[in-house]
Amino acid sequence: MVAGDPRARSPRLLVLGAGPAQLGLLEAARAHGVWTAVADRDPAAPGFALADRRCIVSTEDESAIERLAAALELDGVIAPGTDWPVAVAARVAEKLGLPHPISPATALLATSKLRQRERFAEAGVPQPRWQIVTGDETELEPPLVVKAPDRQGQKGLSLVLERTELPHAIEAARASSRNGGVLVEELVDGPEVTISAFSSGGEFVPLAVTDRLTAPPPAFGVALAHVWPAECLTQDTSGVRHSEVADVARRAVEALGIEAGPTYTQLRIGPDGPEVMEVAARLGGGHDAELVEEALGVDLNGLALAAALGRSLRLPGSKDIEAVRPRVGGAVTRFLVAPPGVLESVEVPDRLEGVVRVRIYRRPGFVVAPLRRGPDRAGALLAVGATREQALARAESAADRIRFVTVDAEALV
């Protein structure tokens, strides 16, 4: 419910994206009485089921988004789960005089991995050695990560273990890049963690630090699970403290000029401590806000709504979020992977111990591809437990019991 006059109309919000990454925020919008128009180019996107108005338009078509926003008498625009539309939302909001937690200039920094690297270097934020390449060579030695600096979801992303693999990886990144740029980075040897946080008035508030467990190549970089609390922060021998990880994330967020709204920072814990992979000026795209709420009782989706609308919402657990205490001992988002083929059915048991929520992204008839990128995942579940280990065991047990039935696509021809 919106604070203030109960007779006031519901706030109206344009949400850019109707895919799995937007589901939590769309559910929160309904819970808080926020009217939503949802834009996505995919008519089958699962988030449309939660929309008050469906808008079949690409979230990257900025001129179309601007025309749509101007026609809807909106109170805000948000891109809660994907990077490129964050800048679109910021620019459209400024043009229409709508509130937005970050400026277009800040959004531009936040949606370019190259600009982030440059800004981190200026601010002295720990990060891997990196180089922008124009040909097919680099001074850096493998193992390397090659990426398109203006893409997400593993588009154009490659792990290079041998120098002979480099030209092909650069070609793939260049083909995916919007401007032809290619970013090459040293692979930091160490576990990968993420930190979900929220900023208000320039104050950075870290919430949950999670392990990001990823698939092996050829699905390099694709998360299979987010596990809270992060193991490196629970081991006395690691030498890494929560405050150290949070401080590096804070420095990265502040270097980009982000003073308000949610952020999602990916780091690796290397031999010399935490190093920043990238920062997103949005919620984590892997249902991270829902994990934060189950683990800590903080309505991070609701906070993101408040920031986008520029108005106060009554949010359970949002007061004094620096003093929050865990509600459970462990929480895990476990992504579900279906066998390749045409999806015939999905079997989800009625009772899965410790599982709070199961999300199935795909409907029967969808052609499931082999796991290569984040969008190839078929669903996710959220499990909790008295300890990290119990939550993880429950998540794995539940994932094993959820059955995706597929058939060979060629057999149907």
C-alpha beads as a LAMMPS data file, in Angstrom:
LAMMPS data file: protein, C-alpha beads

413 atoms
412 bonds

1 atom types
1 bond types

-500.0 500.0 xlo xhi
-500.0 500.0 ylo yhi
-500.0 500.0 zlo zhi

Masses

1 110.0

Atoms # bond

1 1 1 0.000 0.000 0.000
2 1 1 1.180 3.494 -0.793
3 1 1 1.816 5.715 2.210
4 1 1 -0.348 8.814 2.409
5 1 1 -3.921 9.455 1.257
6 1 1 -5.648 6.063 0.850
7 1 1 -7.932 7.608 -1.766
8 1 1 -4.994 8.368 -4.051
9 1 1 -4.804 6.265 -7.212
10 1 1 -2.398 3.382 -7.386
11 1 1 1.078 4.325 -8.598
12 1 1 1.701 3.362 -12.231
13 1 1 4.996 1.787 -13.227
14 1 1 6.470 0.694 -16.553
15 1 1 8.574 -2.444 -16.083
16 1 1 11.125 -3.211 -18.784
17 1 1 11.253 -6.976 -19.151
18 1 1 8.830 -9.838 -18.489
19 1 1 11.336 -12.681 -18.241
20 1 1 12.287 -14.765 -15.192
21 1 1 14.514 -11.972 -13.829
22 1 1 11.494 -9.677 -13.416
23 1 1 9.070 -12.105 -11.726
24 1 1 9.898 -11.204 -8.132
25 1 1 9.497 -7.479 -8.658
26 1 1 6.224 -7.963 -10.535
27 1 1 4.882 -10.060 -7.666
28 1 1 5.979 -7.372 -5.220
29 1 1 4.270 -4.698 -7.309
30 1 1 0.971 -6.536 -6.984
31 1 1 1.479 -6.990 -3.256
32 1 1 2.145 -3.244 -2.844
33 1 1 -0.775 -2.162 -5.033
34 1 1 1.381 -0.846 -7.878
35 1 1 -0.191 -0.902 -11.370
36 1 1 2.262 -2.234 -13.958
37 1 1 2.631 -2.005 -17.692
38 1 1 5.191 -4.610 -18.717
39 1 1 7.254 -4.443 -21.911
40 1 1 8.910 -7.425 -23.569
41 1 1 9.337 -8.569 -27.154
42 1 1 8.461 -12.179 -26.267
43 1 1 4.673 -12.699 -26.128
44 1 1 5.244 -15.889 -24.106
45 1 1 7.375 -14.219 -21.408
46 1 1 6.220 -15.504 -17.999
47 1 1 6.014 -12.062 -16.390
48 1 1 3.080 -11.052 -18.569
49 1 1 0.836 -13.155 -16.328
50 1 1 1.475 -10.584 -13.576
51 1 1 1.064 -7.466 -15.741
52 1 1 -1.882 -5.091 -15.635
53 1 1 -1.043 -4.191 -19.221
54 1 1 1.000 -6.270 -21.676
55 1 1 3.203 -4.332 -24.111
56 1 1 4.819 -6.408 -26.858
57 1 1 7.857 -4.250 -27.537
58 1 1 11.589 -4.782 -27.201
59 1 1 13.088 -3.286 -24.062
60 1 1 16.026 -2.159 -26.222
61 1 1 13.839 -0.148 -28.626
62 1 1 14.291 3.132 -26.795
63 1 1 12.158 5.293 -29.072
64 1 1 9.245 2.839 -28.801
65 1 1 9.655 2.640 -25.015
66 1 1 9.641 6.436 -24.787
67 1 1 6.443 6.700 -26.834
68 1 1 4.828 3.996 -24.731
69 1 1 5.834 5.642 -21.470
70 1 1 4.544 9.033 -22.607
71 1 1 1.137 7.543 -23.363
72 1 1 0.628 5.734 -20.053
73 1 1 0.537 8.546 -17.444
74 1 1 3.258 6.849 -15.449
75 1 1 4.838 7.506 -12.079
76 1 1 8.058 5.648 -12.853
77 1 1 10.063 3.360 -15.117
78 1 1 12.216 0.442 -13.951
79 1 1 14.486 -2.180 -15.502
80 1 1 14.825 -4.545 -12.544
81 1 1 16.619 -7.575 -13.972
82 1 1 18.666 -6.873 -17.112
83 1 1 21.480 -4.406 -17.760
84 1 1 20.971 -2.600 -21.078
85 1 1 17.386 -1.462 -20.313
86 1 1 18.669 0.184 -17.099
87 1 1 20.104 2.995 -19.229
88 1 1 16.959 3.093 -21.365
89 1 1 14.823 3.492 -18.231
90 1 1 17.037 6.263 -16.857
91 1 1 16.990 8.258 -20.106
92 1 1 13.239 7.840 -20.642
93 1 1 12.532 8.850 -17.040
94 1 1 14.612 12.014 -17.422
95 1 1 12.930 12.972 -20.700
96 1 1 9.465 12.551 -19.196
97 1 1 10.306 14.172 -15.862
98 1 1 9.784 10.955 -13.917
99 1 1 11.731 9.955 -10.803
100 1 1 14.590 7.503 -11.161
101 1 1 17.238 6.412 -8.645
102 1 1 20.194 7.003 -11.000
103 1 1 20.970 9.557 -13.693
104 1 1 21.430 8.665 -17.383
105 1 1 25.169 9.346 -17.037
106 1 1 25.456 6.934 -14.125
107 1 1 23.322 4.373 -15.938
108 1 1 25.652 4.570 -18.930
109 1 1 28.594 3.693 -16.684
110 1 1 26.669 0.876 -15.044
111 1 1 25.729 -0.762 -18.349
112 1 1 29.216 -0.792 -19.908
113 1 1 31.792 -3.237 -18.591
114 1 1 34.537 -1.215 -20.285
115 1 1 33.501 2.089 -18.712
116 1 1 33.294 0.331 -15.365
117 1 1 36.846 -0.966 -15.739
118 1 1 38.079 2.543 -16.564
119 1 1 36.268 4.096 -13.619
120 1 1 37.458 1.397 -11.198
121 1 1 41.036 2.016 -12.335
122 1 1 40.645 5.749 -11.673
123 1 1 39.189 5.085 -8.207
124 1 1 41.666 2.362 -7.244
125 1 1 38.992 -0.331 -6.891
126 1 1 40.529 -3.847 -6.875
127 1 1 39.837 -5.577 -10.193
128 1 1 41.485 -8.058 -12.584
129 1 1 44.071 -6.908 -15.093
130 1 1 42.257 -6.106 -18.310
131 1 1 42.729 -4.823 -21.830
132 1 1 40.487 -3.653 -24.651
133 1 1 41.604 -5.320 -27.885
134 1 1 41.161 -4.217 -31.463
135 1 1 42.918 -7.096 -33.220
136 1 1 43.123 -10.744 -32.241
137 1 1 45.934 -10.598 -29.658
138 1 1 46.500 -9.384 -26.111
139 1 1 49.484 -8.847 -23.835
140 1 1 47.718 -10.790 -21.085
141 1 1 48.430 -14.468 -20.601
142 1 1 45.798 -17.226 -20.179
143 1 1 43.685 -18.136 -18.364
144 1 1 41.602 -15.261 -19.670
145 1 1 37.982 -14.213 -19.871
146 1 1 36.933 -12.646 -23.171
147 1 1 33.650 -10.751 -23.300
148 1 1 31.549 -8.229 -25.156
149 1 1 31.632 -5.183 -22.848
150 1 1 28.032 -4.177 -23.548
151 1 1 26.264 -7.522 -23.201
152 1 1 25.061 -9.752 -20.374
153 1 1 23.746 -13.287 -20.010
154 1 1 26.981 -14.828 -21.335
155 1 1 26.522 -13.392 -24.838
156 1 1 29.973 -13.408 -26.415
157 1 1 31.597 -14.670 -23.206
158 1 1 34.452 -17.200 -23.420
159 1 1 37.001 -18.781 -21.122
160 1 1 40.418 -19.002 -22.787
161 1 1 42.827 -21.542 -21.320
162 1 1 45.271 -21.701 -24.240
163 1 1 46.483 -18.870 -26.463
164 1 1 45.395 -20.810 -29.565
165 1 1 41.774 -20.353 -28.364
166 1 1 42.082 -16.574 -28.226
167 1 1 41.291 -15.558 -31.845
168 1 1 38.045 -17.546 -31.886
169 1 1 37.003 -16.106 -28.496
170 1 1 37.722 -12.545 -29.654
171 1 1 35.753 -13.137 -32.848
172 1 1 32.773 -14.442 -30.851
173 1 1 32.857 -11.456 -28.481
174 1 1 33.156 -8.976 -31.349
175 1 1 30.203 -10.575 -33.139
176 1 1 28.046 -10.163 -30.005
177 1 1 29.240 -6.665 -29.084
178 1 1 26.964 -3.774 -29.952
179 1 1 29.890 -1.518 -30.898
180 1 1 32.466 -4.121 -31.899
181 1 1 34.526 -3.724 -28.706
182 1 1 36.167 -6.692 -27.019
183 1 1 37.278 -6.810 -23.391
184 1 1 39.914 -9.307 -22.237
185 1 1 40.478 -9.912 -18.531
186 1 1 42.713 -12.138 -16.464
187 1 1 40.791 -14.934 -14.752
188 1 1 41.044 -14.396 -11.009
189 1 1 41.757 -17.674 -9.224
190 1 1 39.249 -17.970 -6.409
191 1 1 35.567 -18.373 -5.492
192 1 1 32.963 -16.074 -6.989
193 1 1 30.561 -14.209 -4.715
194 1 1 27.789 -11.702 -5.196
195 1 1 26.552 -8.977 -2.899
196 1 1 23.009 -7.630 -3.000
197 1 1 22.810 -4.128 -1.588
198 1 1 20.688 -1.000 -1.501
199 1 1 21.768 2.640 -1.463
200 1 1 19.805 5.603 -0.175
201 1 1 21.022 9.182 -0.004
202 1 1 24.501 8.048 -0.968
203 1 1 24.679 5.486 1.856
204 1 1 25.537 1.946 0.715
205 1 1 23.855 -0.814 2.749
206 1 1 25.171 -4.341 2.075
207 1 1 22.651 -7.119 2.585
208 1 1 23.415 -10.688 1.464
209 1 1 26.756 -12.066 0.278
210 1 1 26.238 -15.320 -1.605
211 1 1 28.407 -17.888 -3.320
212 1 1 27.759 -17.955 -7.070
213 1 1 28.222 -21.552 -8.145
214 1 1 28.639 -21.783 -11.907
215 1 1 28.509 -24.448 -14.606
216 1 1 31.646 -25.732 -16.306
217 1 1 32.440 -24.851 -19.949
218 1 1 30.856 -24.663 -22.460
219 1 1 28.386 -22.973 -20.098
220 1 1 31.138 -20.848 -18.527
221 1 1 29.724 -18.113 -16.302
222 1 1 26.195 -19.560 -16.055
223 1 1 25.044 -19.698 -12.429
224 1 1 23.654 -23.003 -11.190
225 1 1 23.108 -21.837 -7.607
226 1 1 23.364 -18.843 -5.289
227 1 1 24.167 -20.003 -1.762
228 1 1 23.871 -17.887 1.408
229 1 1 25.891 -17.298 3.476
230 1 1 28.996 -17.372 1.299
231 1 1 31.349 -20.173 2.321
232 1 1 34.489 -18.018 2.228
233 1 1 32.922 -15.785 4.881
234 1 1 32.066 -18.681 7.167
235 1 1 35.517 -20.285 7.167
236 1 1 37.911 -18.992 9.812
237 1 1 40.905 -19.987 7.656
238 1 1 39.942 -17.917 4.601
239 1 1 41.170 -14.617 5.997
240 1 1 38.266 -12.803 4.281
241 1 1 35.668 -10.980 6.351
242 1 1 32.187 -9.782 5.423
243 1 1 33.283 -6.198 6.041
244 1 1 36.142 -6.535 3.550
245 1 1 33.892 -7.852 0.763
246 1 1 31.253 -5.225 1.535
247 1 1 33.822 -2.428 1.518
248 1 1 35.164 -3.368 -1.913
249 1 1 31.622 -3.542 -3.265
250 1 1 30.840 -0.151 -1.717
251 1 1 33.903 1.406 -3.327
252 1 1 32.876 0.003 -6.719
253 1 1 29.293 1.242 -6.427
254 1 1 30.429 4.696 -5.308
255 1 1 33.018 4.864 -8.108
256 1 1 30.149 4.574 -10.602
257 1 1 28.227 7.360 -8.877
258 1 1 25.334 5.171 -7.732
259 1 1 23.750 6.901 -4.738
260 1 1 20.292 5.347 -4.682
261 1 1 18.545 2.105 -5.541
262 1 1 19.527 -1.557 -5.632
263 1 1 22.906 -2.850 -6.774
264 1 1 24.251 -6.298 -7.512
265 1 1 28.027 -6.710 -7.440
266 1 1 29.970 -9.772 -8.582
267 1 1 33.418 -10.345 -7.087
268 1 1 36.060 -13.050 -6.995
269 1 1 38.042 -13.719 -3.853
270 1 1 41.582 -13.912 -5.241
271 1 1 44.929 -14.441 -3.505
272 1 1 45.098 -10.710 -2.752
273 1 1 41.488 -10.401 -1.585
274 1 1 38.188 -9.443 -3.260
275 1 1 38.317 -8.140 -6.833
276 1 1 35.311 -6.684 -8.641
277 1 1 34.061 -8.417 -11.777
278 1 1 31.168 -6.041 -12.429
279 1 1 28.401 -3.974 -10.859
280 1 1 24.756 -3.887 -11.951
281 1 1 22.572 -0.936 -10.978
282 1 1 19.544 -3.162 -10.486
283 1 1 18.360 -6.229 -8.629
284 1 1 20.189 -9.491 -9.190
285 1 1 18.679 -11.355 -12.144
286 1 1 18.681 -14.737 -10.392
287 1 1 15.841 -14.111 -7.902
288 1 1 18.377 -12.591 -5.513
289 1 1 15.861 -10.207 -3.951
290 1 1 13.632 -13.141 -2.986
291 1 1 16.611 -14.875 -1.366
292 1 1 17.378 -11.691 0.595
293 1 1 13.793 -11.532 1.850
294 1 1 13.738 -15.174 2.969
295 1 1 17.175 -14.942 4.571
296 1 1 16.944 -11.514 6.192
297 1 1 13.336 -10.354 6.036
298 1 1 14.214 -7.310 3.923
299 1 1 11.765 -6.602 1.093
300 1 1 14.397 -5.688 -1.482
301 1 1 11.891 -5.849 -4.345
302 1 1 9.728 -3.369 -2.467
303 1 1 12.684 -1.075 -1.888
304 1 1 13.414 -1.149 -5.634
305 1 1 9.791 -0.202 -6.316
306 1 1 10.027 2.713 -3.905
307 1 1 13.222 3.962 -5.550
308 1 1 11.692 3.739 -9.026
309 1 1 8.524 5.571 -8.019
310 1 1 10.219 8.255 -5.976
311 1 1 7.730 7.808 -3.165
312 1 1 7.504 6.138 0.221
313 1 1 6.048 2.646 0.506
314 1 1 5.311 0.809 3.723
315 1 1 7.717 -2.066 3.401
316 1 1 7.928 -4.817 6.013
317 1 1 11.482 -5.183 7.201
318 1 1 12.777 -2.106 5.380
319 1 1 13.299 0.036 8.492
320 1 1 16.848 0.099 9.782
321 1 1 17.972 -2.556 7.307
322 1 1 21.527 -2.263 8.568
323 1 1 20.393 -3.866 11.823
324 1 1 18.560 -6.835 10.251
325 1 1 19.088 -10.275 11.701
326 1 1 18.932 -13.538 9.727
327 1 1 15.604 -15.359 9.709
328 1 1 17.192 -18.688 8.711
329 1 1 20.641 -20.253 8.829
330 1 1 20.949 -20.800 5.091
331 1 1 19.170 -20.059 1.816
332 1 1 19.797 -21.312 -1.715
333 1 1 18.514 -20.391 -5.140
334 1 1 19.040 -23.517 -7.260
335 1 1 18.502 -23.187 -10.999
336 1 1 16.853 -26.020 -12.908
337 1 1 18.224 -27.416 -16.151
338 1 1 16.062 -29.476 -18.501
339 1 1 17.374 -32.025 -21.006
340 1 1 17.518 -30.623 -24.556
341 1 1 14.493 -31.197 -26.768
342 1 1 10.843 -30.210 -27.001
343 1 1 9.353 -29.795 -23.541
344 1 1 6.365 -32.109 -23.060
345 1 1 5.673 -31.728 -19.346
346 1 1 7.093 -30.732 -15.983
347 1 1 6.488 -32.783 -12.847
348 1 1 6.853 -30.909 -9.544
349 1 1 6.161 -32.895 -6.344
350 1 1 3.516 -31.456 -4.036
351 1 1 5.882 -31.339 -1.084
352 1 1 9.570 -30.486 -1.210
353 1 1 11.148 -30.134 2.218
354 1 1 12.491 -26.681 2.938
355 1 1 11.502 -25.322 -0.485
356 1 1 9.803 -21.935 -0.335
357 1 1 9.123 -21.465 -4.027
358 1 1 9.522 -23.227 -7.373
359 1 1 9.530 -21.268 -10.609
360 1 1 9.160 -22.999 -13.984
361 1 1 10.124 -20.693 -16.827
362 1 1 8.998 -22.734 -19.836
363 1 1 5.712 -24.175 -21.043
364 1 1 5.127 -27.385 -23.005
365 1 1 6.152 -26.976 -26.638
366 1 1 9.210 -24.877 -25.831
367 1 1 12.389 -26.121 -27.489
368 1 1 15.004 -26.511 -24.750
369 1 1 18.563 -25.851 -25.907
370 1 1 21.699 -27.361 -24.354
371 1 1 22.933 -25.271 -21.435
372 1 1 25.215 -22.547 -22.794
373 1 1 23.785 -19.276 -21.426
374 1 1 21.594 -18.089 -18.578
375 1 1 18.393 -18.047 -20.689
376 1 1 18.865 -21.792 -21.312
377 1 1 17.908 -22.541 -17.696
378 1 1 14.398 -23.944 -17.306
379 1 1 13.485 -22.782 -13.827
380 1 1 14.625 -22.178 -10.267
381 1 1 13.743 -23.052 -6.702
382 1 1 14.427 -21.351 -3.381
383 1 1 15.213 -23.528 -0.360
384 1 1 16.002 -22.598 3.233
385 1 1 17.423 -24.454 6.217
386 1 1 18.790 -24.146 9.711
387 1 1 22.298 -24.092 8.227
388 1 1 23.884 -23.355 4.876
389 1 1 24.594 -27.055 4.427
390 1 1 21.000 -28.076 5.138
391 1 1 19.601 -25.478 2.723
392 1 1 21.984 -26.641 0.004
393 1 1 21.129 -30.314 0.575
394 1 1 17.413 -29.534 0.428
395 1 1 17.868 -27.567 -2.786
396 1 1 19.783 -30.386 -4.460
397 1 1 17.279 -33.008 -3.319
398 1 1 14.369 -30.950 -4.631
399 1 1 16.074 -30.295 -7.966
400 1 1 16.590 -34.039 -8.400
401 1 1 12.873 -34.670 -7.826
402 1 1 11.604 -32.064 -10.317
403 1 1 11.339 -33.806 -13.666
404 1 1 11.359 -32.160 -17.086
405 1 1 10.086 -34.469 -19.817
406 1 1 11.443 -33.613 -23.277
407 1 1 11.502 -35.404 -26.625
408 1 1 13.964 -35.117 -29.466
409 1 1 12.851 -32.272 -31.718
410 1 1 13.856 -34.182 -34.858
411 1 1 11.659 -37.100 -33.839
412 1 1 8.608 -34.838 -34.087
413 1 1 9.294 -33.831 -37.686

Bonds

1 1 1 2
2 1 2 3
3 1 3 4
4 1 4 5
5 1 5 6
6 1 6 7
7 1 7 8
8 1 8 9
9 1 9 10
10 1 10 11
11 1 11 12
12 1 12 13
13 1 13 14
14 1 14 15
15 1 15 16
16 1 16 17
17 1 17 18
18 1 18 19
19 1 19 20
20 1 20 21
21 1 21 22
22 1 22 23
23 1 23 24
24 1 24 25
25 1 25 26
26 1 26 27
27 1 27 28
28 1 28 29
29 1 29 30
30 1 30 31
31 1 31 32
32 1 32 33
33 1 33 34
34 1 34 35
35 1 35 36
36 1 36 37
37 1 37 38
38 1 38 39
39 1 39 40
40 1 40 41
41 1 41 42
42 1 42 43
43 1 43 44
44 1 44 45
45 1 45 46
46 1 46 47
47 1 47 48
48 1 48 49
49 1 49 50
50 1 50 51
51 1 51 52
52 1 52 53
53 1 53 54
54 1 54 55
55 1 55 56
56 1 56 57
57 1 57 58
58 1 58 59
59 1 59 60
60 1 60 61
61 1 61 62
62 1 62 63
63 1 63 64
64 1 64 65
65 1 65 66
66 1 66 67
67 1 67 68
68 1 68 69
69 1 69 70
70 1 70 71
71 1 71 72
72 1 72 73
73 1 73 74
74 1 74 75
75 1 75 76
76 1 76 77
77 1 77 78
78 1 78 79
79 1 79 80
80 1 80 81
81 1 81 82
82 1 82 83
83 1 83 84
84 1 84 85
85 1 85 86
86 1 86 87
87 1 87 88
88 1 88 89
89 1 89 90
90 1 90 91
91 1 91 92
92 1 92 93
93 1 93 94
94 1 94 95
95 1 95 96
96 1 96 97
97 1 97 98
98 1 98 99
99 1 99 100
100 1 100 101
101 1 101 102
102 1 102 103
103 1 103 104
104 1 104 105
105 1 105 106
106 1 106 107
107 1 107 108
108 1 108 109
109 1 109 110
110 1 110 111
111 1 111 112
112 1 112 113
113 1 113 114
114 1 114 115
115 1 115 116
116 1 116 117
117 1 117 118
118 1 118 119
119 1 119 120
120 1 120 121
121 1 121 122
122 1 122 123
123 1 123 124
124 1 124 125
125 1 125 126
126 1 126 127
127 1 127 128
128 1 128 129
129 1 129 130
130 1 130 131
131 1 131 132
132 1 132 133
133 1 133 134
134 1 134 135
135 1 135 136
136 1 136 137
137 1 137 138
138 1 138 139
139 1 139 140
140 1 140 141
141 1 141 142
142 1 142 143
143 1 143 144
144 1 144 145
145 1 145 146
146 1 146 147
147 1 147 148
148 1 148 149
149 1 149 150
150 1 150 151
151 1 151 152
152 1 152 153
153 1 153 154
154 1 154 155
155 1 155 156
156 1 156 157
157 1 157 158
158 1 158 159
159 1 159 160
160 1 160 161
161 1 161 162
162 1 162 163
163 1 163 164
164 1 164 165
165 1 165 166
166 1 166 167
167 1 167 168
168 1 168 169
169 1 169 170
170 1 170 171
171 1 171 172
172 1 172 173
173 1 173 174
174 1 174 175
175 1 175 176
176 1 176 177
177 1 177 178
178 1 178 179
179 1 179 180
180 1 180 181
181 1 181 182
182 1 182 183
183 1 183 184
184 1 184 185
185 1 185 186
186 1 186 187
187 1 187 188
188 1 188 189
189 1 189 190
190 1 190 191
191 1 191 192
192 1 192 193
193 1 193 194
194 1 194 195
195 1 195 196
196 1 196 197
197 1 197 198
198 1 198 199
199 1 199 200
200 1 200 201
201 1 201 202
202 1 202 203
203 1 203 204
204 1 204 205
205 1 205 206
206 1 206 207
207 1 207 208
208 1 208 209
209 1 209 210
210 1 210 211
211 1 211 212
212 1 212 213
213 1 213 214
214 1 214 215
215 1 215 216
216 1 216 217
217 1 217 218
218 1 218 219
219 1 219 220
220 1 220 221
221 1 221 222
222 1 222 223
223 1 223 224
224 1 224 225
225 1 225 226
226 1 226 227
227 1 227 228
228 1 228 229
229 1 229 230
230 1 230 231
231 1 231 232
232 1 232 233
233 1 233 234
234 1 234 235
235 1 235 236
236 1 236 237
237 1 237 238
238 1 238 239
239 1 239 240
240 1 240 241
241 1 241 242
242 1 242 243
243 1 243 244
244 1 244 245
245 1 245 246
246 1 246 247
247 1 247 248
248 1 248 249
249 1 249 250
250 1 250 251
251 1 251 252
252 1 252 253
253 1 253 254
254 1 254 255
255 1 255 256
256 1 256 257
257 1 257 258
258 1 258 259
259 1 259 260
260 1 260 261
261 1 261 262
262 1 262 263
263 1 263 264
264 1 264 265
265 1 265 266
266 1 266 267
267 1 267 268
268 1 268 269
269 1 269 270
270 1 270 271
271 1 271 272
272 1 272 273
273 1 273 274
274 1 274 275
275 1 275 276
276 1 276 277
277 1 277 278
278 1 278 279
279 1 279 280
280 1 280 281
281 1 281 282
282 1 282 283
283 1 283 284
284 1 284 285
285 1 285 286
286 1 286 287
287 1 287 288
288 1 288 289
289 1 289 290
290 1 290 291
291 1 291 292
292 1 292 293
293 1 293 294
294 1 294 295
295 1 295 296
296 1 296 297
297 1 297 298
298 1 298 299
299 1 299 300
300 1 300 301
301 1 301 302
302 1 302 303
303 1 303 304
304 1 304 305
305 1 305 306
306 1 306 307
307 1 307 308
308 1 308 309
309 1 309 310
310 1 310 311
311 1 311 312
312 1 312 313
313 1 313 314
314 1 314 315
315 1 315 316
316 1 316 317
317 1 317 318
318 1 318 319
319 1 319 320
320 1 320 321
321 1 321 322
322 1 322 323
323 1 323 324
324 1 324 325
325 1 325 326
326 1 326 327
327 1 327 328
328 1 328 329
329 1 329 330
330 1 330 331
331 1 331 332
332 1 332 333
333 1 333 334
334 1 334 335
335 1 335 336
336 1 336 337
337 1 337 338
338 1 338 339
339 1 339 340
340 1 340 341
341 1 341 342
342 1 342 343
343 1 343 344
344 1 344 345
345 1 345 346
346 1 346 347
347 1 347 348
348 1 348 349
349 1 349 350
350 1 350 351
351 1 351 352
352 1 352 353
353 1 353 354
354 1 354 355
355 1 355 356
356 1 356 357
357 1 357 358
358 1 358 359
359 1 359 360
360 1 360 361
361 1 361 362
362 1 362 363
363 1 363 364
364 1 364 365
365 1 365 366
366 1 366 367
367 1 367 368
368 1 368 369
369 1 369 370
370 1 370 371
371 1 371 372
372 1 372 373
373 1 373 374
374 1 374 375
375 1 375 376
376 1 376 377
377 1 377 378
378 1 378 379
379 1 379 380
380 1 380 381
381 1 381 382
382 1 382 383
383 1 383 384
384 1 384 385
385 1 385 386
386 1 386 387
387 1 387 388
388 1 388 389
389 1 389 390
390 1 390 391
391 1 391 392
392 1 392 393
393 1 393 394
394 1 394 395
395 1 395 396
396 1 396 397
397 1 397 398
398 1 398 399
399 1 399 400
400 1 400 401
401 1 401 402
402 1 402 403
403 1 403 404
404 1 404 405
405 1 405 406
406 1 406 407
407 1 407 408
408 1 408 409
409 1 409 410
410 1 410 411
411 1 411 412
412 1 412 413
